[in-house]
Amino acid sequence: MNDDTILTAGDERLATLLSALKKALKDTEELRKSLRPTFGGDRFLTDAEVAENLKLSRRTLQQYRNERKIPYIYFGGKILYRETDLLRLLDNAYKKALP
């Protein structure tokens, strides 16, 4: 291709480039949605996020909160969980396999 070549909408090279740009935009948007800035060095997760990550129902999380099995923060009408608290809880519950 030389400098005076005009690309048209039907050009396969342009279609390939536009497709790659659309995919990059979609991937960037998904990444933006999943990233959360830390607050005081901790990430905070919502009830729905914890339920999805741990494969539990939100009702089970409610029961764990009621029984004080899982640490949480209740602030402004919202339930939040520190990611570090959840990781510590999972580490403490880890059972090694027997040899």
QUICORHU-V222187 format. One record per backbone hydrogen bond with DSSP energy under -0.5 kcal/mol. CO is the residue of the C=O (numbers start at 1). NH is the residue of the N-H. Records with the same first field share a line. If there is no record, write none. Layout:
CO = NH + NH
This chain:
2 = 5
5 = 7
8 = 11
11 = 15
12 = 16
13 = 17
14 = 18
15 = 19
16 = 20
17 = 21
18 = 22
19 = 23
20 = 24
21 = 25
22 = 26
23 = 27
24 = 28
25 = 29
26 = 30
27 = 31
28 = 32
29 = 33
30 = 34
31 = 35
39 = 42
42 = 39
43 = 83
45 = 81
46 = 50
47 = 51
48 = 52
49 = 53
50 = 54
51 = 55 + 56
57 = 61
58 = 62
59 = 63
60 = 64
61 = 65
62 = 66
63 = 67
64 = 69 + 70
65 = 68
73 = 75 + 80
75 = 78
78 = 75 + 80
79 = 47
80 = 73
81 = 45
82 = 86
83 = 87
84 = 88
85 = 89
86 = 90
87 = 91
88 = 92
89 = 93
90 = 94
91 = 94
